[in-house]
Amino acid sequence: MTGWLDQLRQALGSEHVLTHPIALTAYAQDGYTLASGRPAAVVLPASSAEVQTVVQILAAADKAIVPRGAGTSLSGGAIADSNSVILHFSRMNQIHAIDWHNRVAEVDPGVVNQDISRALAPGGLFYAPDPSSQQACTIGGNFAENSGGPHCLKYGVTLNHILMADVVLPDGTTARLGNLAGEPDGPDWLGLLIGSEGTLGIATRLWLRALPIPPASRTFLALFDSVEEASRAVSDIIAAGVIPAAMEMMDKLAIHAVEQGAYPVGYPEDLEAVLLIELDGEPAVVDADRRVVHGILAARQVRALREAESLEERTLWWANRKTAFGAMGLISPRYYVQDGVIPRHVLPEALDTIGRIGERFRIRIANVFHAGDGNLHPLLLYNHQDPDEVARVKEAGSEILAYCIRVGGSISGEHGIGIEKLQEMAWQFAPQDLLAQRSVKQAFDPGGRFNPGKLLPTPGRCIDFRPVP
């Protein structure tokens, strides 16, 4: 028994410091299925003060810290090694206050995303960022990854909806970043930390922007016999000046999976693609946009266009889409989901390229993605008991990201870098750009103890400073 463990038990209570191998195994992975690692311990603080105490104890012991919420990270951001301690926020799960007049919710980092909108609904408000894992993911994880979701097309990502945050820094000091006015006073420190994947600071209390529930909304399903026609319809809608609240797409293999899941819609078995489109806003604007969308879809040879006739039907359609990742378990032992971003106009070419990559590496790829903003989510299906297939899946995923960079896109839209995309960071950014990012990390965390090995490639390694293949 080591001194730092004794100190943690004294500070939090022995029941909130986990060290048994079976308990630690439960924290060995997150949503990234291609890697794992068992931490030295898991601690469960109940307050900002306890988080600060934990950070101070572990700083003195020179132990690394990996913050973790629901473990839904898809890039390995919540995976720890044997020298790291996971700081788990499951006990910090309270909505502390809702300021209805100023439309602000004050919450703990362990609050589940979907529960925020449920709490706001009686006052006619909602919280806009809605990752597909919103029924499980927590707001602290959303803060770390700058999460998006289907409705970020119109409403923006997490960065646009966090006004203020209390954070604990790597040296154990605390800071309040941002303000309730939503405008930075000087440098935007809050904006710097959002999306830094827990490498610069750990949020312990957050103040969120709430929005009025739109007075009108319309939800449509557009069924297509061609992925290319569906892809071009997406670009046409945006080019016409219509910004839907959301515009999601699934291809044939993805449709096959979700129809076996808990929320089948009844899609035809031979359907090649489906677009889920939602419009919201003032009634007159929604009606005008509806006419434009109908015209564009008709010109693109849509097989059928359905409009939700009830809240229950709309809810079913969204449940079908948002459980797509989980539905992959019905058709494959495991999946690896990518997160590249492309310009919308190359969407048809991108899907064709992904298909050819899948054929070349002999793996099945299902496509479920945020079509409106070009954020691709190809799901690479594989058998984890087949080492050769695992290697092929990793290579195929890397090729998809290289393609995204070549066409002017990015390696991540919302899932983050974690340990998954370290190699590709050196393709996306020039050496001086990576040096600047490392300098920020060094300034905040000179000991490299906050979520080490994530986000930035280690200087001097062979993966550093490579051209895009």
DRENDO-1510 file (C-alpha; in Angstrom, 1 decimal, always signed):
<recs>
REC; n; res; u; v; w
REC; 1; MET; +0.0; +0.0; +0.0 .
REC; 2; THR; +1.5; +3.3; -1.1 .
REC; 3; GLY; +1.3; +6.7; +0.6 .
REC; 4; TRP; -0.7; +8.4; -2.2 .
REC; 5; LEU; -3.4; +5.7; -2.0 .
REC; 6; ASP; -3.7; +6.1; +1.7 .
REC; 7; GLN; -4.0; +9.9; +1.2 .
REC; 8; LEU; -6.8; +9.4; -1.4 .
REC; 9; ARG; -8.7; +7.0; +0.8 .
REC; 10; GLN; -8.5; +9.4; +3.7 .
REC; 11; ALA; -9.7; +12.3; +1.5 .
REC; 12; LEU; -12.5; +10.5; -0.3 .
REC; 13; GLY; -13.3; +7.4; +1.7 .
REC; 14; SER; -12.0; +4.0; +0.9 .
REC; 15; GLU; -15.2; +3.0; -1.0 .
REC; 16; HIS; -14.4; +5.8; -3.5 .
REC; 17; VAL; -10.9; +4.7; -4.3 .
REC; 18; LEU; -10.9; +1.5; -6.5 .
REC; 19; THR; -7.9; -0.7; -6.8 .
REC; 20; HIS; -9.2; -4.2; -7.2 .
REC; 21; PRO; -8.2; -5.7; -10.5 .
REC; 22; ILE; -11.7; -6.7; -11.4 .
REC; 23; ALA; -13.0; -3.1; -10.7 .
REC; 24; LEU; -10.1; -1.6; -12.8 .
REC; 25; THR; -10.8; -3.9; -15.7 .
REC; 26; ALA; -14.2; -2.1; -16.1 .
REC; 27; TYR; -12.3; +1.0; -16.9 .
REC; 28; ALA; -9.8; -0.5; -19.4 .
REC; 29; GLN; -11.5; +0.7; -22.5 .
REC; 30; ASP; -13.7; +3.5; -23.8 .
REC; 31; GLY; -15.7; +3.6; -27.1 .
REC; 32; TYR; -12.4; +3.1; -29.0 .
REC; 33; THR; -12.2; -0.6; -29.4 .
REC; 34; LEU; -8.7; -1.0; -30.8 .
REC; 35; ALA; -6.8; -0.2; -27.6 .
REC; 36; SER; -7.1; -0.8; -23.8 .
REC; 37; GLY; -5.1; -0.1; -20.6 .
REC; 38; ARG; -5.7; -0.8; -17.0 .
REC; 39; PRO; -5.2; +2.2; -14.6 .
REC; 40; ALA; -3.3; +2.1; -11.3 .
REC; 41; ALA; -6.5; +3.2; -9.5 .
REC; 42; VAL; -9.9; +4.9; -10.1 .
REC; 43; VAL; -11.1; +7.7; -7.8 .
REC; 44; LEU; -14.6; +9.0; -7.5 .
REC; 45; PRO; -14.7; +12.6; -6.1 .
REC; 46; ALA; -18.0; +14.2; -5.1 .
REC; 47; SER; -17.1; +17.9; -5.4 .
REC; 48; SER; -14.8; +20.5; -6.9 .
REC; 49; ALA; -12.9; +20.6; -3.7 .
REC; 50; GLU; -12.3; +16.9; -3.7 .
REC; 51; VAL; -11.1; +17.0; -7.3 .
REC; 52; GLN; -8.6; +19.7; -6.3 .
REC; 53; THR; -7.5; +17.5; -3.4 .
REC; 54; VAL; -7.0; +14.5; -5.7 .
REC; 55; VAL; -5.0; +16.5; -8.2 .
REC; 56; GLN; -2.8; +17.9; -5.4 .
REC; 57; ILE; -2.1; +14.5; -3.9 .
REC; 58; LEU; -1.3; +12.9; -7.3 .
REC; 59; ALA; +0.9; +15.8; -8.3 .
REC; 60; ALA; +3.0; +15.3; -5.2 .
REC; 61; ALA; +3.2; +11.6; -6.1 .
REC; 62; ASP; +4.0; +12.3; -9.7 .
REC; 63; LYS; +1.0; +10.3; -10.9 .
REC; 64; ALA; -0.8; +11.0; -14.1 .
REC; 65; ILE; -4.5; +11.7; -14.2 .
REC; 66; VAL; -7.0; +10.7; -16.8 .
REC; 67; PRO; -10.5; +12.3; -16.4 .
REC; 68; ARG; -13.4; +10.1; -17.4 .
REC; 69; GLY; -17.1; +10.6; -17.7 .
REC; 70; ALA; -19.3; +8.0; -19.3 .
REC; 71; GLY; -16.5; +6.4; -21.3 .
REC; 72; THR; -18.2; +7.0; -24.6 .
REC; 73; SER; -15.0; +8.6; -26.1 .
REC; 74; LEU; -14.4; +7.2; -29.6 .
REC; 75; SER; -10.7; +8.0; -29.9 .
REC; 76; GLY; -9.2; +6.5; -26.7 .
REC; 77; GLY; -9.2; +9.7; -24.8 .
REC; 78; ALA; -10.4; +8.0; -21.5 .
REC; 79; ILE; -7.9; +5.1; -21.7 .
REC; 80; ALA; -5.3; +5.1; -18.9 .
REC; 81; ASP; -2.0; +3.2; -18.4 .
REC; 82; SER; -0.7; +1.5; -15.3 .
REC; 83; ASN; +1.0; +4.7; -14.0 .
REC; 84; SER; -2.2; +6.8; -14.4 .
REC; 85; VAL; -5.2; +7.3; -12.1 .
REC; 86; ILE; -8.7; +7.7; -13.6 .
REC; 87; LEU; -10.7; +10.5; -12.1 .
REC; 88; HIS; -14.3; +9.4; -12.6 .
REC; 89; PHE; -17.1; +11.9; -12.4 .
REC; 90; SER; -20.1; +9.6; -11.8 .
REC; 91; ARG; -20.7; +11.1; -8.3 .
REC; 92; MET; -20.7; +14.7; -9.6 .
REC; 93; ASN; -24.0; +14.4; -11.4 .
REC; 94; GLN; -26.2; +17.3; -10.2 .
REC; 95; ILE; -28.0; +20.1; -12.0 .
REC; 96; HIS; -27.4; +22.8; -9.4 .
REC; 97; ALA; -29.5; +25.6; -10.8 .
REC; 98; ILE; -31.5; +26.9; -13.8 .
REC; 99; ASP; -31.7; +30.6; -14.3 .
REC; 100; TRP; -34.9; +30.7; -16.4 .
REC; 101; HIS; -34.7; +34.4; -17.0 .
REC; 102; ASN; -31.1; +34.5; -18.3 .
REC; 103; ARG; -31.4; +31.0; -19.8 .
REC; 104; VAL; -28.4; +29.4; -18.0 .
REC; 105; ALA; -28.0; +26.0; -16.5 .
REC; 106; GLU; -25.4; +25.4; -13.8 .
REC; 107; VAL; -24.3; +21.7; -13.8 .
REC; 108; ASP; -21.7; +19.2; -12.6 .
REC; 109; PRO; -19.5; +17.6; -15.2 .
REC; 110; GLY; -21.0; +14.2; -14.7 .
REC; 111; VAL; -24.5; +15.2; -15.7 .
REC; 112; VAL; -25.8; +13.2; -18.7 .
REC; 113; ASN; -26.3; +15.4; -21.8 .
REC; 114; GLN; -29.9; +14.4; -22.5 .
REC; 115; ASP; -30.9; +15.0; -18.9 .
REC; 116; ILE; -30.1; +18.7; -19.3 .
REC; 117; SER; -32.7; +19.2; -22.0 .
REC; 118; ARG; -35.2; +17.2; -20.0 .
REC; 119; ALA; -34.7; +19.5; -17.1 .
REC; 120; LEU; -35.0; +22.6; -19.3 .
REC; 121; ALA; -38.1; +21.5; -21.2 .
REC; 122; PRO; -40.7; +22.6; -18.7 .
REC; 123; GLY; -39.5; +26.1; -19.1 .
REC; 124; GLY; -39.6; +25.9; -22.9 .
REC; 125; LEU; -35.8; +25.6; -23.3 .
REC; 126; PHE; -33.3; +23.0; -24.5 .
REC; 127; TYR; -29.5; +22.4; -24.7 .
REC; 128; ALA; -28.5; +22.3; -28.3 .
REC; 129; PRO; -25.4; +20.0; -28.6 .
REC; 130; ASP; -26.8; +16.5; -29.0 .
REC; 131; PRO; -24.1; +13.8; -29.7 .
REC; 132; SER; -25.6; +10.5; -30.8 .
REC; 133; SER; -24.5; +9.1; -27.4 .
REC; 134; GLN; -26.4; +11.9; -25.6 .
REC; 135; GLN; -28.4; +9.4; -23.6 .
REC; 136; ALA; -25.2; +8.3; -21.9 .
REC; 137; CYS; -22.4; +10.9; -22.5 .
REC; 138; THR; -21.7; +13.5; -19.9 .
REC; 139; ILE; -21.2; +17.3; -20.2 .
REC; 140; GLY; -17.7; +17.1; -18.8 .
REC; 141; GLY; -16.7; +14.7; -21.7 .
REC; 142; ASN; -18.5; +17.0; -24.1 .
REC; 143; PHE; -16.4; +19.9; -22.8 .
REC; 144; ALA; -13.2; +17.8; -23.2 .
REC; 145; GLU; -14.0; +16.8; -26.8 .
REC; 146; ASN; -15.9; +19.8; -28.0 .
REC; 147; SER; -18.7; +17.4; -29.0 .
REC; 148; GLY; -21.1; +18.2; -31.7 .
REC; 149; GLY; -24.1; +16.0; -32.8 .
REC; 150; PRO; -26.7; +16.1; -35.5 .
REC; 151; HIS; -28.0; +19.6; -34.6 .
REC; 152; CYS; -24.6; +21.3; -34.6 .
REC; 153; LEU; -25.2; +22.0; -38.3 .
REC; 154; LYS; -27.5; +24.9; -37.3 .
REC; 155; TYR; -26.7; +25.5; -33.6 .
REC; 156; GLY; -23.0; +24.9; -33.3 .
REC; 157; VAL; -20.9; +22.6; -31.1 .
REC; 158; THR; -20.2; +22.5; -27.4 .
REC; 159; LEU; -17.9; +25.5; -27.6 .
REC; 160; ASN; -20.8; +27.7; -28.6 .
REC; 161; HIS; -22.9; +26.7; -25.6 .
REC; 162; ILE; -20.6; +26.8; -22.6 .
REC; 163; LEU; -20.5; +30.2; -21.0 .
REC; 164; MET; -18.3; +29.6; -18.0 .
REC; 165; ALA; -16.5; +26.8; -16.2 .
REC; 166; ASP; -14.6; +26.1; -13.0 .
REC; 167; VAL; -11.5; +24.1; -13.7 .
REC; 168; VAL; -8.7; +22.5; -11.8 .
REC; 169; LEU; -5.3; +23.0; -13.4 .
REC; 170; PRO; -2.4; +20.5; -13.3 .
REC; 171; ASP; -0.7; +22.1; -10.4 .
REC; 172; GLY; -3.8; +21.8; -8.2 .
REC; 173; THR; -4.9; +25.4; -8.5 .
REC; 174; THR; -8.4; +26.4; -9.6 .
REC; 175; ALA; -9.7; +29.0; -12.1 .
REC; 176; ARG; -13.0; +30.3; -13.3 .
REC; 177; LEU; -12.9; +30.7; -17.0 .
REC; 178; GLY; -15.4; +32.7; -19.2 .
REC; 179; ASN; -18.4; +34.6; -17.9 .
REC; 180; LEU; -22.2; +34.5; -18.0 .
REC; 181; ALA; -22.2; +37.2; -20.7 .
REC; 182; GLY; -20.6; +34.7; -23.0 .
REC; 183; GLU; -17.9; +37.1; -24.2 .
REC; 184; PRO; -14.3; +36.6; -23.2 .
REC; 185; ASP; -12.6; +39.4; -21.2 .
REC; 186; GLY; -9.2; +39.3; -22.9 .
REC; 187; PRO; -7.8; +35.9; -24.0 .
REC; 188; ASP; -10.4; +33.2; -24.5 .
REC; 189; TRP; -9.0; +30.7; -22.0 .
REC; 190; LEU; -12.3; +28.9; -21.9 .
REC; 191; GLY; -12.2; +28.4; -25.6 .
REC; 192; LEU; -8.7; +27.1; -25.4 .
REC; 193; LEU; -9.6; +24.4; -22.8 .
REC; 194; ILE; -12.8; +23.3; -24.6 .
REC; 195; GLY; -11.7; +20.5; -26.9 .
REC; 196; SER; -8.3; +20.0; -25.3 .
REC; 197; GLU; -9.2; +16.5; -24.3 .
REC; 198; GLY; -8.4; +16.9; -20.6 .
REC; 199; THR; -4.8; +17.7; -21.3 .
REC; 200; LEU; -4.8; +21.2; -19.9 .
REC; 201; GLY; -7.4; +21.3; -17.2 .
REC; 202; ILE; -10.4; +19.5; -15.7 .
REC; 203; ALA; -13.8; +21.1; -15.6 .
REC; 204; THR; -15.6; +20.7; -12.2 .
REC; 205; ARG; -18.6; +23.0; -12.7 .
REC; 206; LEU; -20.1; +24.3; -16.0 .
REC; 207; TRP; -22.6; +27.1; -16.9 .
REC; 208; LEU; -24.5; +26.2; -20.1 .
REC; 209; ARG; -26.4; +28.4; -22.6 .
REC; 210; ALA; -30.0; +27.3; -22.9 .
REC; 211; LEU; -32.1; +28.1; -26.0 .
REC; 212; PRO; -35.8; +28.5; -26.5 .
REC; 213; ILE; -37.5; +25.5; -28.1 .
REC; 214; PRO; -38.3; +26.5; -31.7 .
REC; 215; PRO; -41.9; +27.3; -32.2 .
REC; 216; ALA; -42.2; +25.1; -35.3 .
REC; 217; SER; -40.3; +22.1; -36.7 .
REC; 218; ARG; -40.7; +19.6; -39.5 .
REC; 219; THR; -38.9; +16.3; -39.8 .
REC; 220; PHE; -38.5; +14.3; -43.1 .
REC; 221; LEU; -37.2; +11.1; -44.3 .
REC; 222; ALA; -36.0; +11.1; -47.9 .
REC; 223; LEU; -35.4; +7.6; -49.3 .
REC; 224; PHE; -33.0; +7.1; -52.2 .
REC; 225; ASP; -32.0; +4.4; -54.7 .
REC; 226; SER; -28.6; +6.0; -55.1 .
REC; 227; VAL; -26.0; +7.2; -52.5 .
REC; 228; GLU; -24.7; +9.6; -55.1 .
REC; 229; GLU; -28.2; +11.2; -55.6 .
REC; 230; ALA; -28.6; +11.5; -51.8 .
REC; 231; SER; -25.2; +13.1; -51.4 .
REC; 232; ARG; -25.8; +15.6; -54.1 .
REC; 233; ALA; -29.2; +16.5; -52.6 .
REC; 234; VAL; -27.3; +17.5; -49.4 .
REC; 235; SER; -25.1; +20.0; -51.3 .
REC; 236; ASP; -28.1; +21.3; -53.2 .
REC; 237; ILE; -30.0; +22.1; -50.0 .
REC; 238; ILE; -27.2; +24.0; -48.4 .
REC; 239; ALA; -26.4; +25.8; -51.7 .
REC; 240; ALA; -30.1; +26.9; -51.8 .
REC; 241; GLY; -29.6; +28.9; -48.6 .
REC; 242; VAL; -31.5; +26.4; -46.4 .
REC; 243; ILE; -29.7; +25.5; -43.1 .
REC; 244; PRO; -31.6; +22.6; -41.6 .
REC; 245; ALA; -31.4; +22.0; -37.9 .
REC; 246; ALA; -30.0; +18.6; -38.8 .
REC; 247; MET; -29.3; +16.6; -42.0 .
REC; 248; GLU; -28.2; +13.0; -41.3 .
REC; 249; MET; -27.4; +10.2; -43.8 .
REC; 250; MET; -27.2; +6.4; -43.6 .
REC; 251; ASP; -26.2; +4.0; -46.4 .
REC; 252; LYS; -27.5; +0.5; -47.1 .
REC; 253; LEU; -25.4; -1.4; -44.7 .
REC; 254; ALA; -26.2; +1.0; -41.9 .
REC; 255; ILE; -29.9; +0.8; -42.7 .
REC; 256; HIS; -29.7; -2.9; -42.6 .
REC; 257; ALA; -28.2; -2.7; -39.0 .
REC; 258; VAL; -30.6; -0.2; -37.6 .
REC; 259; GLU; -33.6; -2.1; -38.9 .
REC; 260; GLN; -32.5; -5.0; -36.8 .
REC; 261; GLY; -32.2; -2.8; -33.7 .
REC; 262; ALA; -34.7; -1.6; -31.1 .
REC; 263; TYR; -36.2; +1.1; -33.2 .
REC; 264; PRO; -37.0; -0.1; -36.7 .
REC; 265; VAL; -38.6; +2.4; -39.0 .
REC; 266; GLY; -39.6; -0.1; -41.8 .
REC; 267; TYR; -37.1; +0.9; -44.5 .
REC; 268; PRO; -37.3; -1.1; -47.7 .
REC; 269; GLU; -34.6; -3.8; -47.8 .
REC; 270; ASP; -33.3; -2.6; -51.2 .
REC; 271; LEU; -32.9; +1.0; -50.1 .
REC; 272; GLU; -29.5; +2.5; -50.9 .
REC; 273; ALA; -29.5; +5.7; -48.7 .
REC; 274; VAL; -31.8; +7.7; -46.4 .
REC; 275; LEU; -31.6; +11.3; -45.4 .
REC; 276; LEU; -33.1; +12.4; -42.1 .
REC; 277; ILE; -33.8; +16.2; -42.4 .
REC; 278; GLU; -35.1; +18.4; -39.7 .
REC; 279; LEU; -36.2; +22.1; -40.1 .
REC; 280; ASP; -37.0; +24.3; -37.2 .
REC; 281; GLY; -37.6; +28.0; -36.4 .
REC; 282; GLU; -40.4; +30.4; -37.0 .
REC; 283; PRO; -43.4; +28.8; -38.7 .
REC; 284; ALA; -43.3; +31.0; -41.9 .
REC; 285; VAL; -39.5; +30.3; -42.3 .
REC; 286; VAL; -40.0; +26.5; -41.8 .
REC; 287; ASP; -42.8; +26.4; -44.4 .
REC; 288; ALA; -40.7; +28.3; -46.9 .
REC; 289; ASP; -37.7; +26.1; -46.3 .
REC; 290; ARG; -40.0; +23.0; -46.6 .
REC; 291; ARG; -41.0; +24.0; -50.1 .
REC; 292; VAL; -37.4; +24.5; -51.2 .
REC; 293; VAL; -36.3; +21.1; -49.7 .
REC; 294; HIS; -39.3; +19.3; -51.4 .
REC; 295; GLY; -38.3; +20.8; -54.7 .
REC; 296; ILE; -34.6; +19.9; -54.4 .
REC; 297; LEU; -35.4; +16.3; -53.4 .
REC; 298; ALA; -37.9; +15.8; -56.2 .
REC; 299; ALA; -35.2; +17.0; -58.7 .
REC; 300; ARG; -32.8; +14.4; -57.2 .
REC; 301; GLN; -35.0; +11.4; -58.0 .
REC; 302; VAL; -36.0; +10.7; -54.4 .
REC; 303; ARG; -37.9; +7.4; -54.2 .
REC; 304; ALA; -40.1; +8.5; -51.4 .
REC; 305; LEU; -40.4; +11.5; -49.1 .
REC; 306; ARG; -42.1; +11.1; -45.7 .
REC; 307; GLU; -42.9; +13.8; -43.2 .
REC; 308; ALA; -43.3; +12.9; -39.5 .
REC; 309; GLU; -47.0; +13.2; -38.6 .
REC; 310; SER; -46.6; +13.0; -34.8 .
REC; 311; LEU; -44.0; +13.5; -32.1 .
REC; 312; GLU; -44.0; +9.8; -31.6 .
REC; 313; GLU; -43.0; +9.2; -35.3 .
REC; 314; ARG; -40.3; +11.9; -35.1 .
REC; 315; THR; -38.9; +10.4; -31.9 .
REC; 316; LEU; -38.8; +6.9; -33.5 .
REC; 317; TRP; -36.9; +8.2; -36.5 .
REC; 318; TRP; -34.3; +9.9; -34.4 .
REC; 319; ALA; -34.0; +6.9; -32.0 .
REC; 320; ASN; -33.4; +4.8; -35.1 .
REC; 321; ARG; -30.6; +7.1; -36.3 .
REC; 322; LYS; -29.0; +7.8; -32.8 .
REC; 323; THR; -28.7; +4.1; -32.0 .
REC; 324; ALA; -27.0; +3.3; -35.3 .
REC; 325; PHE; -23.5; +2.8; -33.7 .
REC; 326; GLY; -24.9; +0.3; -31.1 .
REC; 327; ALA; -26.8; -1.5; -33.9 .
REC; 328; MET; -23.5; -2.4; -35.5 .
REC; 329; GLY; -23.2; -5.0; -32.8 .
REC; 330; LEU; -26.0; -6.9; -34.5 .
REC; 331; ILE; -24.1; -7.4; -37.7 .
REC; 332; SER; -20.4; -7.4; -36.5 .
REC; 333; PRO; -18.5; -8.4; -33.4 .
REC; 334; ARG; -16.9; -5.0; -33.2 .
REC; 335; TYR; -16.6; -1.7; -35.1 .
REC; 336; TYR; -14.2; +1.1; -35.4 .
REC; 337; VAL; -15.7; +4.5; -36.3 .
REC; 338; GLN; -13.9; +7.2; -38.0 .
REC; 339; ASP; -14.5; +11.0; -37.7 .
REC; 340; GLY; -13.0; +12.7; -40.7 .
REC; 341; VAL; -14.4; +15.9; -42.2 .
REC; 342; ILE; -14.7; +16.9; -45.9 .
REC; 343; PRO; -16.0; +19.8; -47.9 .
REC; 344; ARG; -19.7; +19.0; -48.7 .
REC; 345; HIS; -19.2; +19.2; -52.4 .
REC; 346; VAL; -16.9; +16.1; -52.5 .
REC; 347; LEU; -19.4; +13.9; -50.5 .
REC; 348; PRO; -20.2; +11.7; -53.5 .
REC; 349; GLU; -16.6; +11.2; -54.3 .
REC; 350; ALA; -15.8; +10.6; -50.6 .
REC; 351; LEU; -18.3; +7.8; -50.2 .
REC; 352; ASP; -17.1; +6.2; -53.4 .
REC; 353; THR; -13.5; +6.4; -52.1 .
REC; 354; ILE; -14.5; +4.9; -48.7 .
REC; 355; GLY; -16.2; +2.1; -50.5 .
REC; 356; ARG; -13.1; +1.3; -52.6 .
REC; 357; ILE; -10.9; +1.4; -49.5 .
REC; 358; GLY; -13.2; -1.1; -47.9 .
REC; 359; GLU; -13.0; -3.4; -50.9 .
REC; 360; ARG; -9.2; -3.2; -51.1 .
REC; 361; PHE; -8.8; -4.0; -47.4 .
REC; 362; ARG; -11.6; -6.6; -47.5 .
REC; 363; ILE; -13.7; -5.1; -44.8 .
REC; 364; ARG; -17.3; -4.0; -44.6 .
REC; 365; ILE; -17.9; -0.3; -44.0 .
REC; 366; ALA; -21.2; +1.2; -43.0 .
REC; 367; ASN; -21.7; +5.0; -43.3 .
REC; 368; VAL; -23.7; +7.0; -40.8 .
REC; 369; PHE; -22.8; +10.7; -40.7 .
REC; 370; HIS; -23.7; +14.3; -40.3 .
REC; 371; ALA; -24.1; +15.0; -44.0 .
REC; 372; GLY; -25.0; +18.7; -43.6 .
REC; 373; ASP; -21.5; +19.7; -42.3 .
REC; 374; GLY; -19.5; +17.0; -44.1 .
REC; 375; ASN; -18.6; +15.1; -40.8 .
REC; 376; LEU; -18.1; +11.5; -41.9 .
REC; 377; HIS; -18.6; +8.5; -39.6 .
REC; 378; PRO; -17.6; +5.4; -41.6 .
REC; 379; LEU; -18.0; +2.4; -39.3 .
REC; 380; LEU; -15.3; -0.2; -40.1 .
REC; 381; LEU; -16.6; -3.6; -39.1 .
REC; 382; TYR; -14.2; -6.3; -37.9 .
REC; 383; ASN; -13.6; -9.4; -35.8 .
REC; 384; HIS; -11.2; -8.6; -32.9 .
REC; 385; GLN; -10.1; -12.2; -32.8 .
REC; 386; ASP; -8.6; -12.0; -36.3 .
REC; 387; PRO; -5.3; -10.2; -36.0 .
REC; 388; ASP; -4.9; -9.7; -39.7 .
REC; 389; GLU; -8.4; -8.1; -40.0 .
REC; 390; VAL; -7.6; -5.8; -37.1 .
REC; 391; ALA; -4.4; -4.7; -38.9 .
REC; 392; ARG; -6.3; -4.1; -42.1 .
REC; 393; VAL; -9.0; -2.1; -40.3 .
REC; 394; LYS; -6.3; +0.2; -38.8 .
REC; 395; GLU; -4.7; +0.8; -42.2 .
REC; 396; ALA; -8.1; +1.4; -43.9 .
REC; 397; GLY; -9.0; +3.9; -41.2 .
REC; 398; SER; -5.8; +5.8; -41.6 .
REC; 399; GLU; -6.2; +5.9; -45.4 .
REC; 400; ILE; -9.7; +7.4; -45.0 .
REC; 401; LEU; -8.3; +10.2; -42.9 .
REC; 402; ALA; -5.4; +10.8; -45.4 .
REC; 403; TYR; -8.1; +11.2; -48.1 .
REC; 404; CYS; -10.0; +13.7; -45.9 .
REC; 405; ILE; -6.8; +15.8; -45.6 .
REC; 406; ARG; -6.0; +15.7; -49.3 .
REC; 407; VAL; -9.4; +17.0; -50.3 .
REC; 408; GLY; -9.2; +20.0; -47.9 .
REC; 409; GLY; -10.9; +18.5; -44.8 .
REC; 410; SER; -9.8; +17.5; -41.3 .
REC; 411; ILE; -9.0; +14.4; -39.3 .
REC; 412; SER; -11.7; +15.1; -36.7 .
REC; 413; GLY; -15.0; +16.8; -36.4 .
REC; 414; GLU; -16.1; +15.9; -32.9 .
REC; 415; HIS; -14.5; +12.7; -31.7 .
REC; 416; GLY; -11.1; +14.2; -30.9 .
REC; 417; ILE; -7.6; +12.9; -31.4 .
REC; 418; GLY; -7.0; +10.8; -28.3 .
REC; 419; ILE; -4.6; +8.0; -29.0 .
REC; 420; GLU; -6.3; +7.1; -32.2 .
REC; 421; LYS; -5.1; +9.9; -34.6 .
REC; 422; LEU; -1.6; +10.8; -33.3 .
REC; 423; GLN; +0.0; +9.8; -36.6 .
REC; 424; GLU; -2.5; +11.8; -38.6 .
REC; 425; MET; -1.9; +14.9; -36.5 .
REC; 426; ALA; +1.5; +15.0; -38.1 .
REC; 427; TRP; -0.2; +14.9; -41.5 .
REC; 428; GLN; -2.7; +17.6; -40.7 .
REC; 429; PHE; -0.3; +20.1; -39.1 .
REC; 430; ALA; +3.1; +21.5; -40.1 .
REC; 431; PRO; +6.0; +21.1; -37.6 .
REC; 432; GLN; +5.7; +24.7; -36.4 .
REC; 433; ASP; +2.0; +24.2; -35.7 .
REC; 434; LEU; +2.6; +21.1; -33.6 .
REC; 435; LEU; +5.4; +22.9; -31.8 .
REC; 436; ALA; +3.0; +25.8; -30.9 .
REC; 437; GLN; +0.5; +23.3; -29.6 .
REC; 438; ARG; +3.1; +21.5; -27.5 .
REC; 439; SER; +4.2; +24.9; -26.1 .
REC; 440; VAL; +0.7; +25.5; -24.8 .
REC; 441; LYS; +0.7; +22.0; -23.2 .
REC; 442; GLN; +4.1; +22.8; -21.6 .
REC; 443; ALA; +2.8; +26.1; -20.2 .
REC; 444; PHE; -0.2; +24.5; -18.6 .
REC; 445; ASP; +1.2; +21.1; -17.7 .
REC; 446; PRO; +5.0; +21.1; -17.6 .
REC; 447; GLY; +5.0; +17.7; -15.9 .
REC; 448; GLY; +2.9; +16.2; -18.6 .
REC; 449; ARG; +0.5; +14.5; -16.0 .
REC; 450; PHE; -2.9; +15.5; -17.4 .
REC; 451; ASN; -4.1; +12.8; -19.9 .
REC; 452; PRO; -0.6; +12.0; -21.1 .
REC; 453; GLY; +0.0; +10.5; -24.5 .
REC; 454; LYS; -3.2; +12.0; -25.9 .
REC; 455; LEU; -3.9; +14.6; -28.6 .
REC; 456; LEU; -0.3; +15.5; -29.5 .
REC; 457; PRO; +2.4; +13.1; -31.0 .
REC; 458; THR; +5.5; +12.7; -28.8 .
REC; 459; PRO; +8.4; +14.8; -30.1 .
REC; 460; GLY; +11.0; +12.9; -32.0 .
REC; 461; ARG; +9.0; +9.8; -32.7 .
REC; 462; CYS; +9.0; +8.4; -36.2 .
REC; 463; ILE; +5.4; +9.3; -36.7 .
REC; 464; ASP; +6.2; +13.0; -36.4 .
REC; 465; PHE; +6.4; +15.5; -39.2 .
REC; 466; ARG; +5.3; +13.3; -42.1 .
REC; 467; PRO; +3.6; +14.3; -45.4 .
REC; 468; VAL; +0.2; +13.0; -46.2 .
REC; 469; PRO; +0.5; +9.7; -48.0 .
</recs>
